[in-house]
Amino acid sequence: MSDTIYIKSKSEIEIMREAAKIAAGARSMGRQAVRDGLTTRQIDKAVHEYIVKSGAKPSCLGYAGFPAATCVSVNEQVIHGIPGRRVVRNGDIVSVDLCATYKGFVGDCAGTYPCGEVSEEAQKLITVTRAAFFEALHFARVGYRIADIGGAVQDYVEQNGFSVVRDFVGHGIGRSMHEAPEVPNYRPERARHNPRLVKGMTICIEPMVCAGDWHVEILDDDWTVVTQDGSLAAHYENTILITDGEPEILTMADDI
């Protein structure tokens, strides 16, 4: 990924709004498909069909060889779960992460959802992960730095007794799914992680939170990221636009 941060023009932002709206709608379809007895492949199918019917392309499909339109991660799976035969059951928590490409621009979002009744810890994890995004949003303004966003996520998550993943981060977005800058969920030390935010930047803030320790590992499929200690994990993400005032959440439609 290049270190160049691309500032979007008004016309590019309008297209990104459309791409993000489609991505948000697809996330909603994925959320509705999280039901007892359905497979992760069926969740992916619902998302894939929505994106295509909306006139966009599923950006994840084929990305670096990824075999599906959606990353569907269950329980201890943090991110990049490959949809397949796994059946979702009541008590599971399911993360749905996806991107949609429309007229050359990408919208990206994710959320973790309960299947039926879940444990108190699982529900708290989902709630804290989503809330951490909104804590970070206070700092997604002109003049603040990327480190302010990561610090806000880290502080809120740790104050609630959970931990943030260090090995994977948020990112810029536009014509590519992943652009500069990287957007960690913790206070970074390296200067490349700490540019100032300026109007016209589009970034993805995506807390990835573990109920236990933050260390993760990648399974033999070379994609699925799981917690090393087997604890539950949750993920929440939106594409946002830095403006000269309040940040604009481009993928907010149909969120809960």
C-alpha positions as CSV (number, residue, x, y, z in Angstrom):
1,M,0.0,0.0,0.0
2,S,1.3,3.4,-1.0
3,D,1.9,6.0,1.8
4,T,0.2,8.6,-0.4
5,I,-3.0,9.9,1.2
6,Y,-5.6,10.7,-1.5
7,I,-7.9,13.7,-0.9
8,K,-11.2,13.2,-2.6
9,S,-12.9,15.8,-4.9
10,K,-16.6,16.7,-4.6
11,S,-17.5,14.4,-7.5
12,E,-15.5,11.5,-6.1
13,I,-17.2,12.0,-2.7
14,E,-20.6,11.8,-4.4
15,I,-19.7,8.4,-5.9
16,M,-18.3,7.2,-2.6
17,R,-21.5,8.1,-0.9
18,E,-23.3,5.7,-3.4
19,A,-20.8,2.9,-2.9
20,A,-21.0,3.3,0.8
21,K,-24.8,3.3,0.7
22,I,-24.8,0.0,-1.1
23,A,-22.2,-1.5,1.3
24,A,-24.4,-0.4,4.3
25,G,-27.4,-2.0,2.7
26,A,-25.5,-5.2,2.2
27,R,-24.4,-5.2,5.8
28,S,-28.0,-5.0,6.8
29,M,-28.8,-8.0,4.6
30,G,-26.0,-9.9,6.3
31,R,-27.3,-8.9,9.7
32,Q,-30.8,-10.2,8.8
33,A,-29.3,-13.5,7.6
34,V,-27.7,-14.2,11.0
35,R,-30.3,-16.8,12.1
36,D,-30.2,-20.1,13.8
37,G,-29.7,-22.9,11.3
38,L,-28.3,-20.9,8.4
39,T,-24.7,-21.4,7.2
40,T,-22.1,-18.8,6.8
41,R,-22.3,-19.4,3.1
42,Q,-26.0,-18.5,3.1
43,I,-25.1,-15.2,4.8
44,D,-22.6,-14.5,2.1
45,K,-25.1,-15.3,-0.6
46,A,-27.5,-12.7,0.8
47,V,-24.8,-10.1,0.8
48,H,-23.5,-11.0,-2.6
49,E,-26.9,-10.9,-4.3
50,Y,-27.7,-7.5,-2.7
51,I,-24.5,-5.9,-3.9
52,V,-24.9,-7.2,-7.5
53,K,-28.6,-6.2,-7.6
54,S,-27.6,-2.7,-6.5
55,G,-25.3,-2.3,-9.5
56,A,-22.0,-2.7,-7.7
57,K,-19.4,-5.4,-7.4
58,P,-18.4,-7.3,-4.3
59,S,-14.9,-6.0,-3.7
60,C,-13.8,-8.8,-1.4
61,L,-14.5,-11.5,-4.0
62,G,-11.2,-12.4,-5.5
63,Y,-9.2,-9.8,-3.5
64,A,-5.8,-11.5,-3.0
65,G,-7.6,-14.7,-3.8
66,F,-10.4,-14.4,-1.2
67,P,-13.2,-16.8,-2.3
68,A,-16.3,-14.9,-1.3
69,A,-18.1,-11.5,-1.2
70,T,-18.2,-11.4,2.6
71,C,-16.0,-12.1,5.5
72,V,-18.2,-14.0,8.0
73,S,-16.5,-14.6,11.3
74,V,-18.1,-16.5,14.2
75,N,-17.3,-16.3,18.0
76,E,-13.5,-16.5,18.4
77,Q,-12.9,-15.6,14.7
78,V,-11.9,-11.9,14.6
79,I,-11.9,-11.2,10.9
80,H,-11.6,-12.7,7.4
81,G,-13.7,-15.8,8.1
82,I,-14.4,-17.7,4.9
83,P,-18.0,-18.5,4.3
84,G,-18.8,-22.2,4.1
85,R,-20.7,-25.0,5.7
86,R,-20.5,-23.8,9.2
87,V,-24.0,-23.5,10.7
88,V,-24.7,-20.5,12.9
89,R,-26.5,-21.4,16.1
90,N,-28.4,-19.5,18.8
91,G,-25.8,-18.1,21.2
92,D,-23.2,-17.4,18.5
93,I,-22.0,-13.9,17.6
94,V,-21.3,-13.3,13.9
95,S,-19.2,-10.6,12.3
96,V,-20.2,-9.6,8.8
97,D,-17.5,-7.6,6.9
98,L,-17.8,-6.5,3.3
99,C,-17.0,-4.0,0.6
100,A,-18.9,-2.8,-2.5
101,T,-17.3,-1.2,-5.5
102,Y,-19.4,1.3,-7.5
103,K,-18.1,3.3,-10.4
104,G,-14.6,2.7,-9.3
105,F,-14.9,3.6,-5.7
106,V,-15.3,1.4,-2.6
107,G,-17.5,1.4,0.5
108,D,-16.5,-0.7,3.4
109,C,-18.3,-1.6,6.6
110,A,-18.7,-4.4,9.2
111,G,-20.7,-5.3,12.3
112,T,-21.0,-8.1,14.8
113,Y,-24.5,-9.4,15.5
114,P,-26.0,-11.9,18.0
115,C,-27.8,-15.0,16.9
116,G,-30.8,-15.3,19.2
117,E,-30.0,-15.1,22.9
118,V,-26.3,-14.6,23.7
119,S,-24.4,-14.4,26.9
120,E,-24.1,-11.2,28.9
121,E,-20.4,-11.0,28.1
122,A,-21.0,-11.5,24.4
123,Q,-23.6,-8.7,24.3
124,K,-21.4,-6.4,26.2
125,L,-18.5,-7.1,23.8
126,I,-20.7,-6.2,20.8
127,T,-22.0,-3.1,22.5
128,V,-18.5,-1.9,23.6
129,T,-17.0,-2.6,20.2
130,R,-19.7,-0.5,18.4
131,A,-19.5,2.3,21.0
132,A,-15.7,2.4,20.7
133,F,-16.2,3.5,17.0
134,F,-18.3,6.4,18.2
135,E,-15.8,7.4,20.8
136,A,-13.2,7.6,18.1
137,L,-15.5,9.6,15.9
138,H,-15.1,12.6,18.2
139,F,-11.5,12.8,16.9
140,A,-12.3,12.3,13.2
141,R,-12.0,16.0,12.6
142,V,-9.7,18.4,10.8
143,G,-6.6,19.1,13.0
144,Y,-6.6,15.9,15.0
145,R,-4.2,13.0,14.2
146,I,-4.7,9.4,13.4
147,A,-3.2,8.5,16.8
148,D,-6.1,10.4,18.5
149,I,-8.6,8.0,16.9
150,G,-6.6,5.0,17.9
151,G,-6.1,6.3,21.4
152,A,-9.9,6.9,21.9
153,V,-10.7,3.3,20.8
154,Q,-8.0,1.8,23.0
155,D,-9.0,3.8,26.1
156,Y,-12.7,3.0,25.8
157,V,-12.2,-0.7,25.1
158,E,-9.7,-1.2,28.0
159,Q,-11.8,0.8,30.4
160,N,-14.6,-1.8,29.7
161,G,-12.3,-4.7,30.4
162,F,-11.6,-5.8,26.8
163,S,-8.5,-5.6,24.5
164,V,-7.9,-4.3,21.0
165,V,-6.2,-6.2,18.2
166,R,-2.7,-4.9,17.3
167,D,-2.0,-7.0,14.2
168,F,-4.8,-5.5,12.0
169,V,-5.9,-1.9,11.6
170,G,-8.3,0.4,9.9
171,H,-7.3,2.2,6.7
172,G,-7.9,4.9,4.1
173,I,-10.3,4.0,1.3
174,G,-11.3,5.3,-2.1
175,R,-10.5,3.8,-5.5
176,S,-8.8,1.0,-3.6
177,M,-10.1,-1.0,-0.7
178,H,-7.0,-0.2,1.3
179,E,-5.3,3.2,1.0
180,A,-3.1,5.2,3.3
181,P,-3.2,6.0,6.1
182,E,-3.3,3.0,8.4
183,V,-5.8,3.7,11.2
184,P,-4.8,1.6,14.3
185,N,-7.1,1.0,17.2
186,Y,-4.4,1.9,19.7
187,R,-1.8,4.7,20.1
188,P,0.8,4.1,17.4
189,E,4.4,5.0,18.0
190,R,5.6,5.3,14.4
191,A,5.3,8.6,12.6
192,R,3.7,7.1,9.5
193,H,0.7,6.2,11.7
194,N,0.2,9.7,12.8
195,P,-0.7,12.2,10.0
196,R,-3.1,15.0,10.7
197,L,-6.6,14.7,9.4
198,V,-7.6,17.1,6.6
199,K,-10.9,17.8,4.8
200,G,-11.6,15.3,1.9
201,M,-9.9,12.3,3.5
202,T,-11.9,9.1,3.6
203,I,-11.0,6.5,6.1
204,C,-12.3,3.3,7.7
205,I,-12.4,3.2,11.5
206,E,-12.9,-0.4,12.6
207,P,-12.4,-1.5,16.2
208,M,-11.5,-5.2,16.5
209,V,-12.0,-6.2,20.1
210,C,-11.3,-9.3,22.1
211,A,-13.0,-10.4,25.3
212,G,-9.7,-11.8,26.5
213,D,-6.1,-11.2,25.4
214,W,-5.5,-9.3,22.2
215,H,-3.0,-11.7,20.5
216,V,-4.4,-13.4,17.4
217,E,-3.3,-16.0,14.9
218,I,-4.1,-16.9,11.3
219,L,-5.6,-20.4,10.6
220,D,-4.3,-22.8,8.0
221,D,-6.7,-21.4,5.4
222,D,-4.4,-18.3,5.3
223,W,-7.3,-16.0,6.0
224,T,-9.3,-16.6,9.1
225,V,-7.9,-14.6,12.1
226,V,-8.8,-16.0,15.5
227,T,-8.0,-15.1,19.1
228,Q,-5.1,-17.1,20.5
229,D,-6.9,-17.7,23.8
230,G,-10.2,-18.7,22.2
231,S,-12.0,-15.8,23.6
232,L,-14.9,-14.1,21.8
233,A,-14.1,-11.2,19.3
234,A,-16.2,-8.5,17.8
235,H,-15.7,-6.1,14.9
236,Y,-17.4,-2.8,13.9
237,E,-16.5,-0.6,10.9
238,N,-17.8,2.3,8.9
239,T,-16.4,4.4,6.0
240,I,-16.2,8.0,7.0
241,L,-15.5,11.4,5.4
242,I,-13.5,14.1,7.0
243,T,-15.3,17.4,6.5
244,D,-14.7,20.9,7.8
245,G,-17.1,20.1,10.6
246,E,-18.7,16.9,11.9
247,P,-17.4,13.8,10.2
248,E,-19.8,12.1,7.8
249,I,-20.5,8.4,8.3
250,L,-21.0,7.2,4.7
251,T,-22.0,3.7,5.6
252,M,-24.5,4.5,8.4
253,A,-27.7,3.6,6.5
254,D,-29.6,0.6,7.9
255,D,-27.2,0.3,10.9
256,I,-28.5,-0.7,14.3
